[in-house]
């Protein structure tokens, strides 16, 4: 009897130990990681890749195992005139879905979109059939909504920019796709919405709280437009506004995270445009605010919508605005980026709100600490991305997984 009792106790203790071990292993296998992804935009045919980095919590970045991950496509290269850079003036070249399970990337010269499954450890697995034809010349930006059509079917808008100097110019367009739960893209027949030649659209942003639709930044056309989407991906214009200023050109935009509004960068006029939109998606221009830099082109916001960050490429600077009063940004800081002749571009606020990542055309990533008041300080050595000489990286995406 005593032996039987001891045996049961031993087995119970063994089972408990095994259970604890399994729980420990599970916790280790799925330890949360703070991840940064960059579209390397490598122009070697079929040689583009996604760089994946891990933040240790203190702002120090190291490559994720397996990085870079091959896209199977080709990036967009430079023009013969280095001052002509419309092919790089875009944002949204990388898109992670809200569920954190899929990542999409543009391949500008090969005219296709790469789709990846985002694994629990942050690594990427190519979706069967990827890369998928983008439906037009030089895909440059992606807007996306999980489960837009219900039943696990999502929808994507691709901006085909048509500014690649290595392709014959035709017409830029917006094209839509339905996306299955596994990340596979299906072109919506008849969805291509042509824009005027030379308009060089730079970005699409999926509207929040205004039905299925998006806002398009039409860079060289100088227009900001709102569109609705049918369940088959066919788009119609809600309204289109000429950008303000004597030189109506805008590059990047960022949606307010909680309100129906957005901020648009206006590089020739050194300003930020402030816009709202109603429940139908109709845009309304509110005002502009000044920027002290040269060529303000990219923007990002914190999760609460109280701070706006912009990068000014030619002056090598970034700016911080207080947007507590959302329609009246107030500049708090204007700061130089480190390095010799830096060219800051794409930006993203880290998911923890502690860091601001700033991509540089010189092939490095700057990491700024975000201070208590929302201003920033560059206390870290820029991360060399290890790109081929002359390669211009395009697009940053972040994820806490």
C-alpha positions as CSV (number, residue, x, y, z in Angstrom):
1,X,0.0,0.0,0.0
2,X,2.8,2.4,0.9
3,X,4.7,1.5,-2.3
4,X,1.5,2.2,-4.4
5,X,1.0,5.5,-2.7
6,X,4.6,6.5,-3.2
7,X,4.4,5.4,-6.8
8,X,1.3,7.6,-7.4
9,X,3.0,10.6,-5.7
10,X,6.1,10.1,-7.8
11,X,4.1,9.9,-11.0
12,X,2.1,13.0,-10.1
13,X,5.3,14.9,-9.3
14,X,6.8,13.6,-12.6
15,X,3.7,14.8,-14.5
16,X,3.8,18.2,-12.9
17,X,7.5,18.6,-13.7
18,X,6.7,17.5,-17.3
19,X,3.9,20.1,-17.5
20,X,6.1,22.8,-16.2
21,X,8.8,21.9,-18.7
22,X,6.3,22.0,-21.6
23,X,5.1,25.4,-20.4
24,X,8.6,26.7,-20.1
25,X,9.5,25.4,-23.6
26,X,6.3,27.0,-25.0
27,X,7.2,30.4,-23.4
28,X,10.7,30.2,-24.8
29,X,9.6,29.2,-28.3
30,X,7.1,32.1,-28.4
31,X,9.1,34.8,-26.5
32,X,7.9,38.2,-27.7
33,X,10.2,40.0,-30.1
34,X,10.3,43.6,-31.2
35,X,10.9,43.4,-35.0
36,X,11.9,45.8,-37.7
37,X,11.5,44.9,-41.4
38,X,13.1,46.8,-44.3
39,X,12.6,46.4,-48.1
40,X,16.2,46.3,-49.3
41,X,15.2,47.2,-52.9
42,X,18.1,45.4,-54.4
43,X,18.2,45.9,-58.2
44,X,20.0,42.6,-59.1
45,X,17.4,40.7,-61.2
46,X,15.4,38.5,-58.8
47,X,17.7,39.5,-55.9
48,X,15.6,41.8,-53.7
49,X,15.2,40.8,-50.1
50,X,13.5,41.8,-46.8
51,X,15.9,42.6,-44.0
52,X,14.6,41.6,-40.5
53,X,16.1,43.0,-37.3
54,X,15.4,42.5,-33.6
55,X,15.4,45.2,-31.0
56,X,16.7,44.1,-27.7
57,X,14.5,46.6,-25.8
58,X,17.3,49.1,-25.4
59,X,17.4,50.1,-29.1
60,X,20.2,47.8,-30.1
61,X,19.4,45.9,-33.4
62,X,20.7,42.5,-34.5
63,X,19.7,40.5,-37.6
64,X,17.0,37.9,-37.2
65,X,18.0,34.4,-38.1
66,X,17.5,33.8,-41.8
67,X,17.6,37.5,-42.7
68,X,17.5,38.8,-45.4
69,X,14.5,36.9,-46.8
70,X,14.4,36.7,-50.6
71,X,11.4,38.2,-52.4
72,X,12.0,36.7,-55.8
73,X,11.6,40.1,-57.4
74,X,13.7,43.1,-58.4
75,X,14.0,46.5,-56.8
76,X,13.8,49.8,-58.6
77,X,17.1,51.5,-59.6
78,X,18.4,55.0,-60.1
79,X,18.0,57.3,-63.0
80,X,20.9,58.6,-65.1
81,X,20.3,61.9,-63.5
82,X,20.8,61.5,-59.7
83,X,18.6,64.5,-59.0
84,X,15.6,62.7,-60.6
85,X,14.3,60.5,-57.9
86,X,10.5,60.1,-58.5
87,X,11.0,56.3,-58.5
88,X,11.9,56.5,-54.8
89,X,9.3,59.0,-53.7
90,X,6.7,56.7,-52.1
91,X,5.8,55.1,-48.9
92,X,4.1,51.8,-47.9
93,X,6.5,49.6,-49.8
94,X,6.1,47.1,-46.9
95,X,2.8,46.1,-45.3
96,X,2.2,43.9,-42.3
97,X,-1.5,43.0,-41.7
98,X,-3.1,44.0,-38.4
99,X,-3.1,40.4,-37.2
100,X,0.7,40.2,-37.7
101,X,0.5,37.0,-39.7
102,X,1.3,38.3,-43.2
103,X,3.9,40.6,-44.8
104,X,3.8,42.0,-48.3
105,X,6.5,43.8,-50.3
106,X,6.8,45.6,-53.6
107,X,9.3,44.8,-56.2
108,X,9.4,47.9,-58.3
109,X,11.3,46.9,-61.4
110,X,9.9,43.4,-61.8
111,X,6.3,44.7,-61.4
112,X,5.2,42.2,-58.7
113,X,4.3,41.9,-55.1
114,X,5.9,39.4,-52.7
115,X,3.8,37.7,-50.0
116,X,5.1,36.0,-46.9
117,X,3.6,34.2,-43.9
118,X,4.9,35.8,-40.7
119,X,5.9,33.0,-38.4
120,X,5.8,33.0,-34.6
121,X,9.5,33.7,-34.3
122,X,9.3,36.6,-36.8
123,X,10.9,34.7,-39.7
124,X,9.2,34.8,-43.1
125,X,8.0,32.0,-45.3
126,X,7.1,32.7,-49.0
127,X,3.4,32.2,-49.9
128,X,2.8,29.7,-52.6
129,X,2.7,31.5,-56.0
130,X,4.6,34.6,-54.8
131,X,5.6,37.0,-56.2
132,X,2.3,38.0,-57.8
133,X,2.0,40.4,-60.8
134,X,1.0,43.9,-59.5
135,X,-1.3,44.8,-62.4
136,X,0.8,47.7,-63.6
137,X,4.2,49.4,-63.9
138,X,6.4,49.8,-60.8
139,X,4.4,48.9,-57.7
140,X,5.4,51.3,-55.0
141,X,2.8,51.2,-52.2
142,X,0.3,48.9,-50.6
143,X,-2.9,49.6,-48.7
144,X,-4.5,46.6,-47.0
145,X,-7.4,45.6,-44.8
146,X,-7.9,42.2,-43.0
147,X,-11.2,40.5,-43.5
148,X,-12.5,43.4,-45.6
149,X,-15.0,41.1,-47.3
150,X,-15.7,38.8,-44.4
151,X,-15.1,35.1,-44.2
152,X,-11.4,35.7,-43.8
153,X,-11.1,37.4,-47.2
154,X,-9.1,40.6,-47.2
155,X,-8.5,43.3,-49.7
156,X,-5.4,45.1,-51.1
157,X,-4.8,48.2,-53.1
158,X,-1.5,48.4,-55.0
159,X,-0.1,51.8,-56.3
160,X,1.6,51.2,-59.6
161,X,3.7,54.4,-59.8
162,X,5.1,54.2,-63.4
163,X,8.3,56.2,-62.6
164,X,10.9,53.5,-63.0
165,X,13.6,54.9,-65.3
166,X,14.4,51.4,-66.5
167,X,10.9,50.8,-67.9
168,X,9.0,52.6,-70.7
169,X,6.5,54.9,-69.2
170,X,2.8,54.1,-69.8
171,X,0.1,55.0,-67.3
172,X,0.2,54.7,-63.5
173,X,-2.8,53.1,-61.9
174,X,-4.4,51.7,-58.7
175,X,-5.1,48.0,-58.9
176,X,-7.0,45.9,-56.3
177,X,-6.7,42.3,-55.1
178,X,-8.6,40.0,-52.9
179,X,-6.4,38.2,-50.5
180,X,-7.0,34.8,-48.9
181,X,-6.3,33.9,-45.3
182,X,-3.1,32.3,-46.4
183,X,-1.8,35.4,-48.1
184,X,-2.4,34.5,-51.7
185,X,-3.3,37.4,-54.0
186,X,-6.1,37.3,-56.6
187,X,-6.3,40.1,-59.1
188,X,-9.8,41.7,-59.2
189,X,-10.8,41.7,-62.8
190,X,-11.4,45.2,-64.3
191,X,-10.1,46.9,-61.1
192,X,-7.2,48.9,-62.7
193,X,-8.0,52.6,-62.2
194,X,-5.7,54.5,-64.6
195,X,-4.2,57.9,-63.6
196,X,-2.8,60.6,-65.9
197,X,0.6,59.8,-67.4
198,X,3.4,61.3,-65.2
199,X,1.2,61.7,-62.1
200,X,3.5,59.3,-60.2
201,X,1.2,58.3,-57.3
202,X,3.3,57.7,-54.2
203,X,1.0,56.1,-51.6
204,X,-2.3,54.6,-50.7
205,X,-3.8,54.6,-47.1
206,X,-6.8,52.4,-46.1
207,X,-9.3,54.7,-44.6
208,X,-10.5,54.0,-41.0
209,X,-14.2,54.0,-40.1
210,X,-15.4,55.1,-43.5
211,X,-16.3,51.8,-45.3
212,X,-14.0,50.0,-47.7
213,X,-11.9,52.6,-49.4
214,X,-8.6,54.4,-49.5
215,X,-6.9,57.7,-49.9
216,X,-4.3,58.1,-52.7
217,X,-1.4,60.6,-52.7
218,X,-0.9,61.5,-56.3
219,X,2.6,62.9,-56.1
220,X,3.4,64.7,-59.3
221,X,-0.3,65.4,-60.1
222,X,-0.5,67.4,-56.9
223,X,-3.8,65.8,-55.9
224,X,-5.0,64.0,-52.8
225,X,-7.9,61.7,-53.6
226,X,-10.4,59.5,-51.8
227,X,-11.9,56.4,-53.3
228,X,-14.5,53.8,-52.4
229,X,-14.2,50.1,-53.2
230,X,-17.0,47.7,-54.2
231,X,-16.9,44.1,-53.0
232,X,-15.4,43.2,-56.3
233,X,-12.6,45.7,-55.9
234,X,-13.9,48.3,-58.4
235,X,-13.2,51.8,-57.3
236,X,-15.0,55.1,-57.6
237,X,-13.8,58.6,-56.7
238,X,-15.3,60.3,-53.6
239,X,-13.5,63.5,-54.2
240,X,-10.1,64.9,-55.2
241,X,-8.4,68.0,-53.8
242,X,-5.5,70.0,-55.3
243,X,-2.7,70.1,-52.8
244,X,-2.1,73.6,-51.3
245,X,0.7,76.0,-52.1
246,X,2.3,77.5,-55.2
247,X,3.9,74.1,-56.0
248,X,1.3,71.4,-55.3
249,X,3.4,68.3,-54.7
250,X,3.0,65.8,-51.9
251,X,4.9,62.6,-51.1
252,X,4.0,60.9,-47.9
253,X,1.1,60.9,-45.6
254,X,0.1,59.3,-42.2
255,X,-3.4,58.7,-40.9
256,X,-4.3,59.9,-37.4
257,X,-4.6,56.6,-35.4
258,X,-7.9,57.5,-33.7
259,X,-9.6,60.3,-35.7
260,X,-10.7,60.7,-39.3
261,X,-7.8,62.8,-40.4
262,X,-4.3,62.7,-41.9
263,X,-1.1,64.7,-42.3
264,X,0.5,65.2,-45.8
265,X,4.1,66.2,-46.4
266,X,4.5,69.0,-48.9
267,X,8.2,69.2,-49.9
268,X,8.5,72.2,-52.2
269,X,6.6,74.4,-49.8
270,X,8.2,73.1,-46.6
271,X,4.9,72.4,-45.0
272,X,2.6,69.8,-43.5
273,X,-0.9,69.7,-44.8
274,X,-3.7,68.8,-42.3
275,X,-6.8,67.1,-43.6
276,X,-10.0,65.5,-42.3
277,X,-12.5,63.2,-43.9
278,X,-16.1,62.3,-43.1
279,X,-18.0,59.0,-42.8
280,X,-18.3,58.8,-46.6
281,X,-14.6,59.3,-47.0
282,X,-14.9,62.8,-48.4
283,X,-11.7,64.8,-47.8
284,X,-11.6,68.2,-46.3
285,X,-8.5,70.5,-46.3
286,X,-8.0,72.2,-43.0
287,X,-4.7,74.1,-43.0
288,X,-0.9,73.9,-43.4
289,X,1.8,74.3,-40.8
290,X,5.5,75.3,-41.5
291,X,8.5,73.0,-41.5
292,X,12.0,74.2,-41.0
293,X,13.7,71.5,-43.2
294,X,14.3,71.0,-46.9
295,X,12.3,68.4,-48.7
296,X,9.9,67.2,-46.0
297,X,8.8,63.9,-47.5
298,X,7.9,61.2,-45.0
299,X,6.0,61.0,-41.7
300,X,5.0,58.8,-38.9
301,X,2.9,59.1,-35.7
302,X,2.8,57.6,-32.2
303,X,-0.1,55.3,-31.3
304,X,-2.0,57.9,-29.3
305,X,-1.8,60.5,-32.1
306,X,-0.2,63.1,-29.9
307,X,3.2,63.3,-31.8
308,X,3.9,63.6,-35.5
309,X,7.4,62.9,-36.8
310,X,8.7,64.0,-40.2
311,X,11.9,63.6,-42.2
312,X,13.5,66.2,-44.4
313,X,15.8,64.5,-46.8
314,X,17.8,67.3,-48.3
315,X,18.5,69.1,-45.0
316,X,19.3,65.8,-43.3
317,X,16.9,66.5,-40.5
318,X,13.8,65.3,-38.7
319,X,11.1,67.3,-36.9
320,X,8.7,66.6,-34.1
321,X,5.2,68.1,-33.8
322,X,2.8,68.2,-30.9
323,X,-0.6,67.0,-32.3
324,X,-2.5,66.9,-29.0
325,X,-4.8,69.4,-30.8
326,X,-5.0,67.3,-33.9
327,X,-5.8,70.0,-36.4
328,X,-3.1,72.4,-35.2
329,X,0.3,70.7,-35.1
330,X,2.9,72.7,-33.1
331,X,6.6,72.0,-33.8
332,X,8.6,70.9,-30.8
333,X,11.9,70.0,-32.3
334,X,14.0,70.2,-35.4
335,X,17.1,68.0,-35.2
336,X,20.0,66.9,-37.5
337,X,20.4,63.2,-38.3
338,X,23.9,61.9,-37.6
339,X,26.5,61.1,-40.3
340,X,28.1,62.8,-43.3
341,X,25.5,64.0,-45.7
342,X,22.6,61.9,-44.3
343,X,19.5,61.5,-46.4
344,X,16.7,60.5,-44.0
345,X,13.5,59.1,-45.6
346,X,11.0,56.5,-44.4
347,X,10.1,56.5,-40.7
348,X,8.2,54.3,-38.2
349,X,7.6,54.6,-34.5
350,X,8.5,51.4,-32.7
351,X,5.5,49.3,-31.4
352,X,6.6,50.1,-27.8
353,X,6.6,53.8,-28.5
354,X,10.2,54.0,-27.2
355,X,12.1,54.4,-30.5
356,X,11.8,56.1,-33.9
357,X,13.4,54.3,-36.8
358,X,14.6,56.5,-39.7
359,X,15.8,54.9,-42.9
360,X,18.6,56.6,-44.8
361,X,19.3,56.5,-48.5
362,X,22.9,55.9,-47.7
363,X,22.0,52.3,-46.6
364,X,21.8,52.8,-42.9
365,X,19.0,52.8,-40.3
366,X,19.0,55.4,-37.6
367,X,17.5,54.6,-34.2
368,X,16.3,57.5,-32.1
369,X,15.2,57.3,-28.5
370,X,11.7,58.8,-27.9
371,X,11.9,60.8,-24.7
372,X,9.1,61.4,-22.2
373,X,7.9,64.6,-23.9
374,X,7.9,62.9,-27.3
375,X,11.0,64.6,-28.6
376,X,13.9,62.4,-29.8
377,X,17.6,61.9,-29.3
378,X,20.0,59.8,-31.5
379,X,22.0,57.9,-28.9
380,X,22.7,54.8,-31.0
381,X,25.2,54.2,-33.8
382,X,23.3,53.9,-37.1
383,X,22.9,50.3,-38.3
384,X,24.7,49.5,-41.6
385,X,22.2,47.4,-43.6
386,X,25.0,45.8,-45.7
387,X,23.5,46.7,-49.0
388,X,25.3,46.8,-52.4
389,X,26.8,50.2,-53.1
390,X,24.3,52.7,-54.5
391,X,21.3,50.7,-53.4
392,X,18.4,52.8,-51.9
393,X,16.3,50.9,-49.4
394,X,12.6,51.6,-49.5
395,X,10.1,51.1,-46.7
396,X,10.0,50.2,-43.1
397,X,7.5,48.1,-41.1
398,X,7.5,47.2,-37.4
399,X,5.9,44.5,-35.3
400,X,5.7,43.2,-31.7
401,X,5.3,39.5,-32.0
